[in-house]
């Protein structure tokens, strides 16, 4: 198992949780971004800087991930591709996407895109809350424990 992070939009507090998890478990963690990303010195943590451009980081993650890997992303289309390739997708708010839930999330995303294109302001997501952070940490721990049990 490897952990891949869509790092351009990942909150710092979530990255810090991931850094600690990589150190604790020894599972490789790679942050993929179009710009330099600060990481602690660790043999388990790495970055991959890609060229700027639409979906360049997403495409690189999909190209490199393997079955059973974990991808941290709030990008719904990326999560759908991850699931299709047999990997896990977890968003920074702690929602673990599944084959069933990703379809409804894609439909909602498309609906909101249509509304925004019509000039309707749909607003953005709320700030990451303490309960979001806790939910993320809990789901991450469950996934890592299941991996350790199966390894």
N, C-alpha and C positions, 0 to 999 in steps of 0.2 A: 504494500500500500504506500502511496505517496499522497501528500496533500498539496494541492495547487490553489493559489489564491489569485483571483481577479483583483489585483492590488490597486489599480487606479482609483477605484471608488470604495475600497474597503476601509472602514473606520479604524483609526489608530488603536483604540481600545480592543478591537477584535483581533488586530494583528498581534497585540501584546499577549492576548490569551493564547493565540496560536504559537507564538514563540515559546511560551512556557510549556505548552503541550508537546512541541517537537523535542525540546530538551528533556522532558520527563519520560517520553516514550521512545525516543530515538527514531521516530518516523520522519523521513525527509519531507521538508516543507520548502516549496518554491513559490515565490511571489513574482507574478508576471505583470509587467507594467510598461507603459510607453515612456516613462521617466524614471530617473534614479529613485530607489526606495531604500530608506535606512533600515538596516537589520542589525541585530546583535551579532557578535562574533560567535559562530557556532559551526560545528561540522555537520549539523543537521539542517541548517537554514541557508537558503540560497536565493538569489534573485535572477530573473531573466528579463533584460530590457529589450523590448521589441520596437520596431519603427512606429512612429505615430501614424494613425490612420483608423478608419472605421473598422471595428471588430478585429484588428490585427492581434491584440492580446488574446481575445476570445478564441480566434482560430488557432493560435499557437498552443493554447491549453488543450483544445480538442485534439490537435494533432499528436500531442505528447502523452496524453493521459491513457491509463490502462484500465482494464476491467477491475472494479473494486476500489479504484482510487477515489479520493474525496476532493471535490472542488468547492471552494467558498466563493459565492457570487450572489449578487442581487439582480443579475442580468437574466431575465426569464428565458429568452431564446438560447443563451449559453447553457442554462440549467437543463433545458429540453434536450440539447445535443449531448450533454454529459450523461443524462439518464439513458438516452438511446444507445450510447456506447457501453452501457453496463457499469457505470460509475455512480457515485453518490454526489448529490448537490445539496449544499446547506447554505442558507442565506445568513447574513450577519445579524438578523433578528431572531435566529434560532429556528426558522422553518425548514424542515427537511423535506425537500421536494420528492414526490413519487411520480410514477408514470400516470397515475390518476389525477393527482393535484396539479401537475404541470399543465395539463390540457386546459383546465379552467383558468389558471393563471395566464396562459397565453391568450385565451379569449378575452379576458378582462384587460390585458395590456393592449390588445388590438383595438378594443372598444374605446379605451381612454386615448389612444393615439388618434383615432378618428375624431373624437370630441375636440382634442387640442388642435387638430388640423382645421376644424370648423371655427376656431377662434374662442372656444370655451376654455377658461382657465380651470384646470382640474387640480391645481396645487401640487405640492410635492409630498413626499412621505414625512411623517413626524420625526422629530429627533429620536435618536436611539436612546431608549430608556434603560433603567437598571434592570427591569424585568426582561427586556430584550437581550441584554448582555448575559443574564443568568440563563435564559432559555438557550442561547447559543452555546454557552459553556456546558450545559447539561447534555444537549444533543451531541456535541463534540465528544464529551467523555463517554457517552453510550456507544458511539461509533468506534472510538479507539479501544474501548474495552472489548467490544465484539470482535474487532480485528485481532487483538491480543489473544483472545480465547480461541479463535479459529487458527491462529498461526502455529 
